């Protein structure tokens, strides 16, 4: 599995998996800095992800996302990626250089329960792509890039956070 001690964690997974919420809490518990790449994208261009999608389309947002991913320094950080980060092989390779990549895995029923605003949430997807289609397409990529897969179905934030700390503790240095 993992054969190195590192000081960073990158969280990947579907929208609604809890990457940002759990990432902030994890960073606090581990004494690391927190970075949300969706927020970095929005700060860089001055628009929300949804506004970018509406103006430029999903391929432009993916290109901007890749540029942001390639700039992120993961050292000493917990990084919550946007759900579409896994479409960038270069971005994921860069993020994985000094970090454990953890897939917060939730099933499609859980996603439907957690996301009420699929069309307005800023989810980077092909036009008219359903949540089920997006889930199927992305899940394979999440599994490809994950060092650790955590099942977070039917768990609250604290349960998932505890599971995350236990699974990454052997690999993290402070």
C-alpha positions as CSV (number, residue, x, y, z in Angstrom):
1,X,0.0,0.0,0.0
2,X,1.8,3.1,1.2
3,X,5.5,2.9,1.9
4,X,6.3,6.4,2.9
5,X,5.7,8.8,5.7
6,X,4.3,12.1,4.5
7,X,2.8,15.3,6.0
8,X,-0.2,15.9,3.8
9,X,-3.6,14.5,3.0
10,X,-5.6,15.1,-0.2
11,X,-9.3,14.4,-0.1
12,X,-11.1,13.3,-3.2
13,X,-14.7,12.2,-3.8
14,X,-18.1,13.2,-5.1
15,X,-19.8,16.4,-4.3
16,X,-21.5,16.0,-0.9
17,X,-19.0,13.5,0.3
18,X,-17.8,16.0,3.0
19,X,-14.3,16.8,1.7
20,X,-14.4,20.4,2.8
21,X,-16.2,19.9,6.0
22,X,-14.1,17.0,7.1
23,X,-11.0,18.6,5.7
24,X,-11.3,21.7,7.9
25,X,-11.8,19.5,11.0
26,X,-8.9,17.2,10.1
27,X,-6.5,20.0,9.5
28,X,-7.4,21.5,12.9
29,X,-6.9,18.1,14.7
30,X,-3.5,17.5,12.9
31,X,-2.3,21.1,13.1
32,X,-2.1,21.4,9.3
33,X,-3.1,24.2,7.0
34,X,-6.4,23.6,5.0
35,X,-6.8,24.3,1.3
36,X,-10.0,24.0,-0.7
37,X,-9.2,23.9,-4.4
38,X,-12.7,25.0,-5.4
39,X,-12.3,28.1,-3.2
40,X,-8.9,28.7,-4.8
41,X,-10.5,28.5,-8.3
42,X,-13.1,31.0,-7.3
43,X,-10.6,33.4,-5.8
44,X,-8.4,33.2,-8.8
45,X,-11.1,34.1,-11.3
46,X,-13.5,36.1,-9.1
47,X,-16.5,34.0,-9.9
48,X,-18.3,31.0,-8.3
49,X,-17.8,27.6,-9.9
50,X,-21.5,27.8,-11.1
51,X,-20.9,31.2,-12.7
52,X,-17.9,29.8,-14.5
53,X,-19.8,26.8,-15.7
54,X,-22.7,29.1,-16.9
55,X,-20.3,31.5,-18.7
56,X,-17.6,29.2,-20.0
57,X,-18.7,25.5,-19.9
58,X,-17.4,22.5,-18.1
59,X,-14.2,22.0,-20.2
60,X,-13.0,25.5,-19.4
61,X,-13.6,25.0,-15.7
62,X,-11.7,21.7,-15.9
63,X,-8.7,23.5,-17.5
64,X,-8.8,26.2,-14.9
65,X,-9.0,23.5,-12.2
66,X,-6.0,21.8,-13.6
67,X,-4.0,25.0,-13.5
68,X,-5.0,25.6,-9.9
69,X,-4.1,21.9,-8.9
70,X,-0.7,22.3,-10.4
71,X,0.0,25.4,-8.3
72,X,-1.1,23.8,-5.0
73,X,1.7,23.1,-2.5
74,X,0.5,20.1,-0.5
75,X,3.3,20.1,2.1
76,X,1.9,20.3,5.6
77,X,-1.7,20.7,4.4
78,X,-5.0,19.0,4.1
79,X,-6.3,19.6,0.6
80,X,-10.0,19.2,-0.3
81,X,-10.3,19.0,-4.0
82,X,-13.3,19.7,-6.2
83,X,-15.1,16.5,-7.3
84,X,-13.8,16.9,-10.8
85,X,-10.1,17.1,-9.9
86,X,-9.6,13.5,-10.9
87,X,-10.2,14.4,-14.5
88,X,-6.7,15.9,-14.5
89,X,-4.0,13.3,-14.6
90,X,-1.3,15.9,-14.3
91,X,-3.1,17.6,-11.4
92,X,-3.5,14.4,-9.5
93,X,0.1,13.3,-10.1
94,X,1.2,16.6,-8.7
95,X,-1.1,16.4,-5.6
96,X,0.0,12.8,-4.9
97,X,3.7,13.6,-4.9
98,X,3.9,14.4,-1.2
99,X,0.5,13.4,0.1
100,X,-1.8,10.5,0.9
101,X,-4.9,10.6,-1.3
102,X,-8.0,9.6,0.5
103,X,-11.3,8.8,-1.4
104,X,-14.3,9.7,0.8
105,X,-16.7,7.2,-0.8
106,X,-20.4,7.6,-0.6
107,X,-23.0,5.8,-2.7
108,X,-25.4,7.4,-5.1
109,X,-28.3,7.2,-2.6
110,X,-26.2,9.1,0.0
111,X,-25.3,11.7,-2.6
112,X,-29.0,12.2,-3.5
113,X,-29.8,12.6,0.2
114,X,-27.0,15.2,0.8
115,X,-27.3,17.2,-2.5
116,X,-30.5,19.1,-3.0
117,X,-29.3,21.6,-5.6
118,X,-27.6,19.4,-8.3
119,X,-28.3,21.9,-11.1
120,X,-27.1,25.0,-9.2
121,X,-24.3,23.7,-7.0
122,X,-21.4,24.2,-9.4
123,X,-20.9,20.6,-10.2
124,X,-18.5,20.3,-13.1
125,X,-20.2,17.9,-15.6
126,X,-21.2,17.5,-19.2
127,X,-24.4,19.3,-20.2
128,X,-27.5,17.1,-19.4
129,X,-25.3,14.6,-17.5
130,X,-27.3,13.0,-14.7
131,X,-26.0,12.5,-11.2
132,X,-26.1,8.7,-11.7
133,X,-24.0,9.0,-14.9
134,X,-21.6,11.4,-13.3
135,X,-21.2,9.1,-10.3
136,X,-20.4,6.1,-12.5
137,X,-17.9,8.0,-14.5
138,X,-16.1,9.5,-11.6
139,X,-16.0,6.6,-9.2
140,X,-13.6,4.7,-11.4
141,X,-11.2,7.7,-11.3
142,X,-11.5,8.1,-7.6
143,X,-10.6,4.5,-7.1
144,X,-7.6,4.8,-9.5
145,X,-6.1,7.8,-7.6
146,X,-6.9,6.8,-4.0
147,X,-4.2,5.5,-1.7
148,X,-7.0,4.9,0.9
149,X,-10.7,4.4,0.3
150,X,-13.0,5.3,3.2
151,X,-16.7,4.3,3.1
152,X,-18.6,7.2,4.6
153,X,-22.2,6.0,3.9
154,X,-24.6,6.5,6.8
155,X,-21.9,8.2,8.9
156,X,-22.0,11.6,10.4
157,X,-19.0,14.0,10.1
158,X,-17.4,12.9,13.4
159,X,-17.6,9.2,12.5
160,X,-16.0,9.8,9.1
161,X,-13.4,12.0,10.6
162,X,-12.5,9.4,13.2
163,X,-12.2,6.8,10.5
164,X,-10.0,9.1,8.4
165,X,-7.6,9.9,11.3
166,X,-7.2,6.2,12.2
167,X,-6.5,5.2,8.6
168,X,-4.0,7.9,7.9
169,X,-2.2,8.1,11.3
170,X,0.5,5.6,10.4
171,X,1.6,7.7,7.4
172,X,1.5,11.2,8.8
173,X,4.3,13.1,10.4
174,X,3.8,16.4,12.1
